[in-house]
Amino acid sequence: MQESPARLRDPALKHKVENATKKLRIFSYSNLENYLKKQQWRSADEETYRILIRLVNKKDGESFDKFDFPKIPLDDFKIIDWLWRRHSSNKFGFEIQNKIYIDQGGNRRSLFKERIINKFGDKMLWRKDKKWIKYQDIDYSSDLLSSDQIPQGYLPIAAIGRVGNKDSISMRWVSVIERVMYLASLEIFV
């Protein structure tokens, strides 16, 4: 049975494992950063999904549930957020989504209030005509940064269109909202 770095008894070995883990994490963000630098928004969003899904020990193609987000180290959320904000001139990122969610009436005690969630989805343009948009309708055009039509925080979505059928659109959006609500509950971006 493999021990986690925190449980290793040999300090030298523990140090080597921790350093290797840090190097792996840095490597795992290089694709995301490259996509963001090139403003390849769809690829960056998909890479964000891949990073997060791996952090909860699920396979590519699986979806998140509300129990997954607490498993993701806060440092990873912060790194991903920082990369998105840095390469989008602070237009995209988890922190921005969190602030908009709170501005729409959400807070750490909101739980799942449909009115607030729908208002947030409308503000983010993730809903159209009172319905959540389909994955193929997400705007990933290269001019998102200069577009006045696309709101702050529009990306990353990082959970849509991975599993299920056409009827599961709203359930896939639930995982995005649960991530936003989870991060709001921690108040790490306040």
C-alpha positions in Angstrom: 0.0 0.0 0.0 1.4 3.4 -1.0 1.6 6.1 1.7 0.8 9.7 1.1 3.6 12.3 1.5 2.1 13.4 4.9 2.5 9.9 6.3 6.0 9.0 5.1 8.3 8.4 8.0 11.7 9.1 6.3 12.1 12.9 6.1 14.4 12.7 3.1 12.0 10.5 1.2 9.1 12.6 2.2 11.0 15.7 0.9 11.7 13.9 -2.5 8.0 12.9 -2.8 6.8 16.4 -2.0 9.2 17.9 -4.6 8.2 15.4 -7.2 4.5 16.2 -6.5 5.2 19.9 -6.9 7.0 19.3 -10.3 4.1 17.1 -11.5 1.6 19.9 -10.6 3.7 22.5 -12.4 3.8 20.3 -15.4 0.1 19.6 -15.3 -0.6 23.4 -15.6 1.7 24.0 -18.5 -0.9 22.9 -21.1 -3.6 25.1 -19.5 -1.2 28.1 -19.5 -0.2 27.6 -23.1 -3.9 27.5 -24.2 -4.7 30.6 -22.2 -1.7 32.5 -23.6 -2.9 31.7 -27.1 -6.5 32.6 -26.2 -7.6 29.1 -27.2 -10.6 29.3 -24.8 -12.2 26.0 -25.6 -9.0 24.0 -25.2 -8.2 26.0 -22.0 -11.7 25.2 -20.6 -11.4 21.5 -21.5 -7.9 21.4 -19.9 -9.3 23.0 -16.7 -11.9 20.2 -16.6 -9.2 17.6 -17.1 -7.1 19.0 -14.3 -10.0 19.2 -11.9 -11.4 15.8 -12.8 -7.9 14.2 -12.2 -7.7 15.9 -8.8 -10.8 14.1 -7.7 -9.5 10.8 -9.0 -12.0 10.5 -11.7 -11.5 9.7 -15.4 -11.8 11.9 -18.4 -15.5 11.8 -19.4 -16.9 11.6 -15.9 -18.8 14.4 -14.3 -18.5 16.1 -11.0 -20.8 15.9 -8.0 -21.1 18.1 -5.0 -18.9 15.8 -3.0 -16.0 16.2 -5.4 -15.1 19.9 -4.9 -14.0 19.6 -1.3 -11.5 17.0 -2.4 -9.7 19.5 -4.6 -6.9 21.3 -2.8 -7.6 25.0 -2.5 -4.1 25.8 -3.9 -5.1 24.1 -7.1 -8.3 26.2 -7.4 -6.2 29.3 -6.7 -3.6 28.4 -9.3 -6.2 27.7 -12.0 -8.0 30.9 -11.1 -4.7 32.9 -11.2 -3.9 31.5 -14.6 -7.3 32.3 -16.0 -7.3 35.9 -14.6 -3.7 36.5 -15.6 -4.2 35.5 -19.3 -7.6 37.1 -19.6 -6.8 40.5 -18.1 -9.0 39.7 -15.1 -12.0 38.9 -17.3 -12.3 35.2 -16.5 -11.7 33.0 -13.5 -13.2 31.4 -10.4 -12.8 34.5 -8.3 -14.7 36.6 -10.8 -17.5 34.0 -10.9 -17.6 34.0 -7.2 -18.0 37.8 -6.9 -20.8 37.8 -9.5 -22.6 34.9 -7.7 -22.4 36.9 -4.5 -23.6 40.1 -6.3 -26.6 38.2 -7.5 -27.6 37.4 -3.9 -25.6 34.2 -3.4 -23.6 33.6 -0.2 -22.2 30.7 1.7 -25.6 29.9 3.2 -27.6 30.2 -0.1 -27.6 26.4 -0.6 -29.4 25.8 -3.8 -31.9 28.7 -4.2 -33.2 28.4 -7.8 -34.0 32.1 -8.1 -30.4 33.1 -7.3 -28.9 30.3 -9.5 -31.1 31.4 -12.4 -30.2 35.0 -11.9 -26.5 34.1 -11.8 -26.9 31.9 -15.0 -28.7 34.8 -16.8 -25.9 37.3 -15.8 -23.2 34.9 -17.1 -25.1 34.3 -20.3 -25.2 30.6 -19.5 -29.0 30.8 -19.8 -31.0 32.0 -22.7 -34.8 32.3 -22.8 -35.0 30.9 -19.3 -33.1 27.7 -20.3 -29.6 26.6 -19.7 -27.6 26.7 -23.0 -26.2 23.6 -24.6 -22.4 23.0 -24.6 -22.2 23.6 -28.4 -23.7 27.0 -27.8 -21.0 28.2 -25.5 -19.0 31.0 -27.2 -15.3 30.2 -27.4 -14.4 32.6 -30.1 -10.9 34.0 -30.0 -12.1 37.6 -29.5 -13.8 37.0 -26.2 -11.6 39.4 -24.3 -12.5 42.4 -26.6 -16.2 41.4 -26.8 -18.6 43.6 -24.8 -21.2 40.9 -25.3 -19.4 38.4 -23.1 -19.6 39.1 -19.4 -16.9 39.0 -16.8 -16.5 35.4 -15.4 -18.0 33.7 -18.5 -15.2 31.2 -18.3 -14.0 28.7 -17.1 -17.0 26.4 -17.3 -15.0 23.2 -17.1 -17.8 20.7 -16.6 -20.1 20.9 -19.6 -20.7 18.3 -22.3 -18.6 15.6 -20.9 -21.2 12.8 -20.2 -24.9 12.1 -20.5 -27.3 12.8 -23.2 -29.1 16.0 -24.5 -31.6 15.8 -21.6 -28.8 16.1 -19.0 -27.9 19.6 -19.9 -29.2 21.1 -16.6 -27.5 18.4 -14.5 -24.2 19.3 -16.1 -24.8 23.0 -15.2 -25.5 21.9 -11.7 -21.9 20.8 -11.3 -20.7 24.3 -12.4 -23.1 26.0 -9.9 -22.1 23.6 -7.1 -18.4 24.5 -7.7 -19.2 28.2 -7.6 -21.3 27.8 -4.4 -18.6 25.6 -2.8 -15.9 28.3 -3.4 -18.3 31.0 -2.1 -18.8 29.0 1.1 -15.1 29.0 1.7 -14.7 32.7 1.2 -11.2 32.2 -0.2 -11.6 34.9 -2.8 -13.1 37.6 -0.5 
